Amino acid sequence: MTMATFEKIASLNLHKRPGFLVGAFILTMSALLALFPGFFAPFDPNAFNYSALKQPPSADHWFGTDNLGRDTFSRVIWAYSINMQMAIVATVFAMLIGVIVGALVGYYGGIADAIFGRCVDAIITFPFLVLVIAVVAVLGPGLTNMYIAITLVGWVYYARLMRAEIMGQMANEYATAGKVIGCSDMRIIFRHLLPNAITPVLTYWMTDMALAILLGSSLGYLGLGAQPPTAEWGVLIAEGRNFITTAWWLSLMPGIAIVLTGLGFSLVGDSVADLMRPRG
């Protein structure tokens, strides 16, 4: 980002915004739980204990136990590693591809822009989740194939946003000046246009990470994402659905984790989105 962007961020006084502080706290805790789950989890997430089957929340097992006696709190904590990985891996490659393609298409236009427009029309015609499920069904279930599917579908949204921003930036005098003094196209695109156009993409990325956690959990619930016995929130909810009336905590606790983490990304993303609003 450019110095002007940093100055705009500083002018927002994000540290004085309650929404940003709450979101930053949630994401900080989520990152710590994802990086050091063994430090916070009191039990092995896959350790069976047949003397403690489906016990409700207690002092010994804060989130209760499942039908195999596994500690639900420990499984929810260890799931942070997988679900935070989903938030990053499932979106970062889509963002990188989309940014590069969108920048090139927005700069050169012409036939490349026409082809890109047809690709966008073909992809956005179908619901995002349906396309991802279709790709995963072809490739097979699993985290790696899920990441591939999300990247194959998700890059289009980043590219469309970046294309629009690049085209807007090209109307500024500095873009014309770069051509006049003989700068190469790649230098103009990646050293001048892209840094000034990247802020909306980063804002969208924050929201997309929250959606990636929800999508990854949904695929895990459907059996297309992470596979049992992996501790992942969607898998945990799926395992608890058959005991919803007798062991409600099995699905509720990972569901709360999904909501809280998504809330953290959304609050931070909303605060950063203020960069894009006109300020008097």
C-alpha positions in Angstrom: 0.0 0.0 0.0 1.1 3.5 -0.6 2.0 6.1 2.0 -1.3 7.9 1.3 -3.1 4.7 2.2 -1.3 4.4 5.5 -2.1 8.0 6.3 -5.8 7.3 5.6 -5.7 4.3 7.9 -4.1 6.4 10.7 -6.7 9.1 10.2 -9.4 6.6 11.0 -8.2 6.2 14.6 -9.1 2.5 14.5 -7.9 2.1 18.0 -10.8 4.3 19.1 -13.4 2.2 17.3 -15.1 -0.4 19.5 -16.0 -2.6 16.6 -12.5 -2.8 15.4 -11.1 -3.4 18.9 -13.6 -6.3 19.5 -12.9 -7.8 16.0 -9.1 -7.5 16.5 -9.4 -9.1 19.9 -11.4 -12.0 18.5 -9.0 -12.5 15.6 -6.0 -12.3 17.9 -7.4 -15.0 20.1 -8.4 -17.1 17.1 -4.8 -16.8 15.8 -3.3 -17.9 19.1 -5.7 -20.9 19.4 -4.9 -21.9 15.8 -1.1 -21.6 16.3 -0.9 -23.2 19.8 -4.0 -25.5 20.2 -2.0 -27.9 22.4 -1.4 -25.2 24.9 -5.1 -24.3 25.4 -6.7 -27.8 24.9 -6.7 -29.9 28.1 -7.1 -33.2 26.3 -6.1 -35.1 23.1 -8.9 -34.2 20.6 -9.1 -37.8 19.3 -8.7 -39.6 22.7 -11.6 -41.9 23.4 -13.0 -42.2 27.0 -15.8 -44.7 27.1 -16.4 -43.9 30.8 -17.5 -40.4 29.9 -19.9 -40.8 26.9 -22.0 -37.7 26.0 -21.5 -36.0 29.3 -22.9 -32.4 29.5 -20.7 -29.4 30.1 -19.0 -29.6 33.5 -15.9 -28.5 35.4 -14.0 -31.4 33.9 -15.3 -31.0 30.4 -16.2 -27.4 29.8 -18.0 -28.2 26.5 -19.1 -31.7 27.4 -18.1 -34.9 25.6 -19.3 -36.6 22.5 -20.6 -40.1 21.9 -17.1 -41.5 22.0 -16.1 -39.7 25.1 -13.9 -37.2 23.4 -13.6 -33.8 25.0 -15.6 -31.3 22.9 -13.7 -28.2 24.2 -10.4 -29.7 23.0 -11.9 -30.7 19.6 -13.3 -27.1 19.1 -9.9 -25.6 20.1 -7.9 -27.9 17.7 -10.4 -27.1 14.9 -9.2 -23.5 15.0 -6.0 -24.7 13.2 -8.0 -26.1 10.3 -10.7 -23.4 10.1 -8.2 -20.5 10.3 -6.2 -22.3 7.6 -9.4 -22.4 5.5 -9.8 -18.6 5.9 -6.3 -17.9 4.6 -5.5 -20.7 2.1 -9.0 -20.8 0.5 -8.9 -17.1 -0.3 -5.2 -16.0 -0.7 -4.6 -17.8 -4.0 -8.0 -16.7 -5.4 -7.0 -13.1 -4.4 -3.5 -13.3 -6.0 -4.8 -14.8 -9.2 -7.7 -12.3 -9.4 -5.6 -9.3 -8.6 -3.1 -10.2 -11.4 -5.7 -11.0 -14.0 -7.9 -8.1 -13.1 -5.0 -5.6 -13.3 -3.9 -6.9 -16.7 -7.4 -7.0 -18.1 -8.2 -3.5 -16.7 -5.1 -2.0 -18.2 -5.1 -3.6 -21.6 -8.8 -4.0 -22.3 -9.7 -5.0 -25.8 -10.2 -8.7 -26.6 -8.8 -9.7 -23.3 -11.5 -7.7 -21.5 -14.1 -9.2 -23.8 -13.0 -12.8 -23.0 -12.8 -12.0 -19.3 -16.4 -10.6 -19.4 -17.7 -13.9 -20.9 -15.9 -15.9 -18.2 -17.4 -13.7 -15.5 -20.9 -14.1 -17.0 -20.5 -17.9 -17.2 -19.3 -18.2 -13.6 -21.6 -15.8 -11.8 -24.6 -17.2 -13.5 -24.5 -20.1 -11.0 -24.5 -19.8 -7.2 -21.0 -19.8 -5.7 -21.6 -22.7 -3.4 -23.2 -24.9 -6.1 -20.1 -24.4 -8.3 -17.7 -25.2 -5.5 -19.6 -28.4 -4.6 -19.6 -29.4 -8.2 -15.9 -29.0 -8.5 -15.2 -30.9 -5.2 -17.6 -33.7 -6.3 -15.4 -34.1 -9.5 -12.1 -33.9 -7.7 -13.1 -35.8 -4.6 -13.6 -34.8 -0.9 -10.8 -33.4 1.1 -9.2 -30.1 2.1 -6.8 -29.8 -0.8 -9.5 -30.3 -3.4 -11.7 -27.9 -1.5 -9.0 -25.2 -1.7 -8.6 -25.9 -5.4 -12.4 -25.6 -6.0 -12.7 -22.3 -4.1 -9.7 -20.9 -6.0 -11.1 -21.9 -9.4 -14.4 -20.2 -8.7 -13.4 -17.4 -6.3 -10.7 -15.6 -8.3 -13.3 -14.1 -10.7 -14.8 -11.9 -8.0 -11.4 -10.5 -7.1 -10.5 -10.0 -10.7 -13.8 -8.1 -11.5 -13.2 -5.8 -8.5 -9.5 -5.2 -9.4 -10.4 -4.5 -13.1 -12.9 -1.8 -12.1 -10.3 -0.2 -9.8 -7.5 -0.2 -12.3 -9.7 1.3 -15.0 -10.6 4.1 -12.5 -7.0 4.7 -11.6 -6.0 5.0 -15.3 -8.0 8.2 -15.5 -5.5 9.9 -13.2 -2.7 11.9 -14.5 0.1 9.8 -13.0 -0.9 6.9 -15.2 -0.5 9.0 -18.3 2.7 10.5 -17.1 4.2 7.0 -16.7 3.6 6.3 -20.4 5.0 9.7 -21.4 8.3 9.2 -19.6 8.7 5.7 -21.1 7.8 3.4 -18.2 7.1 -0.2 -19.2 3.5 -1.5 -18.9 4.4 -3.8 -16.1 6.0 -1.0 -14.1 2.9 1.2 -14.6 0.6 -1.6 -13.6 2.4 -3.2 -10.6 4.4 -0.2 -9.3 1.8 2.6 -9.8 -1.7 1.5 -10.6 -2.0 -1.6 -8.4 -0.8 -0.1 -5.1 -3.4 2.7 -5.5 -6.2 0.2 -6.4 -5.6 -2.6 -3.9 -7.4 -1.2 -0.9 -10.9 -2.3 -1.9 -9.6 -5.7 -2.7 -8.1 -6.1 0.8 -11.3 -4.9 2.3 -13.2 -7.6 0.3 -10.6 -10.1 1.4 -11.4 -9.6 5.0 -15.1 -10.4 4.4 -14.2 -13.3 2.1 -12.2 -15.0 4.8 -15.3 -15.0 7.1 -17.3 -16.5 4.2 -14.5 -19.1 3.5 -14.8 -20.4 7.1 -18.5 -20.7 6.7 -18.1 -22.4 3.3 -15.4 -24.7 4.6 -17.6 -25.7 7.5 -20.5 -26.3 5.2 -18.5 -28.6 3.0 -17.2 -30.4 6.1 -20.8 -30.8 7.3 -21.7 -32.3 3.9 -18.7 -34.6 3.9 -16.9 -32.8 1.1 -14.3 -30.9 3.1 -12.3 -32.1 6.1 -12.8 -35.7 6.9 -13.4 -37.4 10.2 -11.8 -37.9 12.7 -10.2 -34.5 11.9 -11.4 -31.8 14.4 -13.1 -29.2 12.2 -16.2 -27.2 13.1 -18.4 -28.4 10.2 -17.4 -32.0 10.9 -18.1 -31.6 14.6 -21.6 -30.2 13.8 -22.3 -33.1 11.5 -21.2 -35.6 14.2 -23.5 -34.0 16.7 -26.6 -33.7 14.5 -27.8 -37.2 15.4 -27.7 -36.3 19.1 -29.2 -32.8 18.9 -31.9 -33.6 21.4 -29.8 -35.5 23.9 -26.4 -33.9 23.5 -27.1 -30.3 22.3 -23.6 -29.1 23.1 -22.0 -31.2 20.4 -23.3 -29.0 17.6 -23.8 -25.7 19.6 -20.3 -25.2 20.7 -18.6 -25.4 17.2 -21.4 -23.3 15.9 -20.6 -20.6 18.4 -17.0 -20.8 17.3 -18.0 -20.2 13.7 -20.1 -17.2 14.5 -17.5 -15.6 16.7 -14.7 -16.0 14.3 -16.8 -14.8 11.4 -17.8 -11.8 13.5 -14.2 -10.9 14.1 -13.4 -10.8 10.4 -16.6 -8.9 9.7 -15.9 -6.2 12.4 -12.4 -5.6 11.2 -13.4 -5.6 7.6 -16.2 -3.1 8.3 -13.7 -0.8 10.0 -11.3 -1.0 7.2 -14.1 -0.4 4.7 -14.4 3.1 6.1 -11.4 3.9 4.0 -13.6 3.7 1.0 -16.2 6.1 2.3 -16.0 9.8 1.4 -14.8 11.7 4.5 -15.7 15.4 4.9 
